[in-house]
Amino acid sequence: MAPGAGNPGARSAGIDGQTASSIDARRGEAAFLADLRADIRARTFRPVVVGERRIPKPGGKRRRLGIPAVRDRVVQAARQLVLEPIFRGGLRAVLVWLPARASSAGRDRRDPLPRQSLP
């Protein structure tokens, strides 16, 4: 199954009016990614402001739906692929259950090390 095949929104046009298939047909995936990579390495990549639409919710209310550009979706997906394993591995040791305490409980404790001012 192709990425986004189960999500029709993944195949829709971004705020810039482009779809992944239209980019692939016009420029080709390799050229698109090469240009995007060059922009990121040159630090000239800037995300486009996310467009917004309101879609109906059950009960008559409406919710906001953000519509990013295709380039921004690609960068977000790449960032997630790189960062997610780092944070998953590193956070397991840090995440522990602590009993609920009053916010004043921390003020009652004193730091055993004296604070020194910087020169």
LUMTORDO-86830 format. One record per residue (C-alpha): residue in one letter; residue number from 1; x, y, z. Coordinates in pm, 1 decimal. Layout:
- A|NUM|X|Y|Z
...
//
This chain:
- M|1|0.0|0.0|0.0
- A|2|138.9|342.0|-91.9
- P|3|198.8|595.6|185.8
- G|4|-118.4|788.8|255.5
- A|5|-332.1|541.4|60.9
- G|6|-575.3|505.1|350.7
- N|7|-595.4|880.8|408.9
- P|8|-762.0|1077.8|128.8
- G|9|-626.3|1401.0|278.6
- A|10|-271.4|1282.6|207.3
- R|11|-349.9|1287.0|-165.3
- S|12|-518.8|1628.0|-162.0
- A|13|-362.4|1951.2|-278.6
- G|14|-171.1|2161.8|-31.4
- I|15|-227.7|2531.8|26.8
- D|16|-0.1|2596.3|-273.3
- G|17|-238.4|2400.4|-500.6
- Q|18|11.2|2122.0|-568.5
- T|19|-31.3|1752.4|-502.7
- A|20|239.5|1491.6|-465.5
- S|21|133.1|1330.5|-793.8
- S|22|138.1|1663.0|-981.6
- I|23|490.9|1734.2|-857.9
- D|24|598.1|1385.1|-958.4
- A|25|445.0|1426.9|-1305.7
- R|26|588.5|1774.8|-1365.2
- R|27|935.9|1763.8|-1213.8
- G|28|990.1|1412.8|-1094.2
- E|29|1041.8|1293.2|-740.4
- A|30|1422.4|1297.4|-759.2
- A|31|1440.1|1658.7|-882.2
- F|32|1185.4|1772.8|-622.5
- L|33|1377.9|1609.1|-338.5
- A|34|1713.4|1738.0|-468.7
- D|35|1580.6|2096.2|-473.8
- L|36|1428.4|2056.5|-128.8
- R|37|1751.5|1908.1|8.9
- A|38|1952.9|2197.5|-138.5
- D|39|1717.7|2453.1|20.4
- I|40|1744.1|2285.0|360.5
- R|41|2122.9|2259.8|346.6
- A|42|2154.5|2623.5|235.0
- R|43|1916.9|2718.5|519.5
- T|44|1686.2|2894.1|275.0
- F|45|1387.1|2662.3|325.7
- R|46|1094.8|2847.3|480.4
- P|47|762.5|2676.1|546.8
- V|48|454.1|2827.3|387.6
- V|49|180.4|2957.5|616.0
- V|50|-68.3|2676.6|673.7
- G|51|-406.9|2734.6|515.5
- E|52|-714.9|2679.1|721.0
- R|53|-1055.6|2538.0|645.3
- R|54|-1343.1|2469.0|879.0
- I|55|-1498.5|2125.8|852.8
- P|56|-1821.1|2006.6|1016.8
- K|57|-1819.6|1799.0|1333.1
- P|58|-2101.4|1585.3|1470.3
- G|59|-2348.4|1800.6|1657.9
- G|60|-2335.2|2091.6|1415.2
- K|61|-2007.9|2242.7|1533.3
- R|62|-1711.2|2302.8|1306.0
- R|63|-1340.5|2243.2|1364.2
- R|64|-1030.8|2394.0|1206.6
- L|65|-829.2|2188.0|960.4
- G|66|-478.3|2300.0|867.4
- I|67|-366.8|2249.1|505.8
- P|68|12.9|2260.3|462.0
- A|69|204.6|2275.6|132.6
- V|70|344.1|1948.8|-7.5
- R|71|704.4|2063.7|56.0
- D|72|617.7|2125.8|419.7
- R|73|455.7|1781.2|451.1
- V|74|771.3|1618.1|317.0
- V|75|993.3|1808.7|561.5
- Q|76|761.7|1728.0|853.3
- A|77|763.0|1356.4|765.3
- A|78|1143.2|1350.6|729.9
- R|79|1185.5|1531.9|1060.5
- Q|80|956.8|1281.8|1230.7
- L|81|1147.9|985.4|1085.3
- V|82|1475.5|1124.9|1220.5
- L|83|1364.0|1253.4|1560.5
- E|84|1109.4|994.0|1672.3
- P|85|1359.1|709.2|1734.5
- I|86|1588.7|947.4|1922.5
- F|87|1317.8|1066.3|2157.9
- R|88|1158.0|724.7|2201.7
- G|89|1486.1|569.5|2310.6
- G|90|1591.3|859.4|2531.3
- L|91|1262.6|924.5|2708.0
- R|92|1197.4|575.0|2837.1
- A|93|1452.6|616.8|3114.9
- V|94|1318.3|960.9|3205.7
- L|95|947.3|888.3|3208.9
- V|96|857.1|760.8|3553.9
- W|97|540.6|784.4|3754.6
- L|98|543.9|1037.2|4034.6
- P|99|266.8|1067.9|4289.2
- A|100|60.2|1385.3|4277.1
- R|101|206.5|1651.7|4504.0
- A|102|120.2|2006.4|4585.3
- S|103|316.5|2269.1|4397.3
- S|104|448.5|2400.4|4730.4
- A|105|618.0|2066.6|4810.6
- G|106|920.5|2158.8|4600.8
- R|107|966.7|2490.4|4782.1
- D|108|1009.1|2316.2|5115.1
- R|109|1324.0|2137.1|5002.5
- R|110|1659.5|2310.0|5002.2
- D|111|1932.0|2254.2|4746.5
- P|112|2219.6|2073.9|4923.8
- L|113|2479.0|2247.1|4704.4
- P|114|2540.7|2617.1|4765.6
- R|115|2474.5|2841.6|4470.8
- Q|116|2777.8|3022.2|4338.0
- S|117|2768.0|3335.6|4131.6
- L|118|2947.3|3339.1|3799.2
- P|119|3261.4|3558.4|3775.0
//
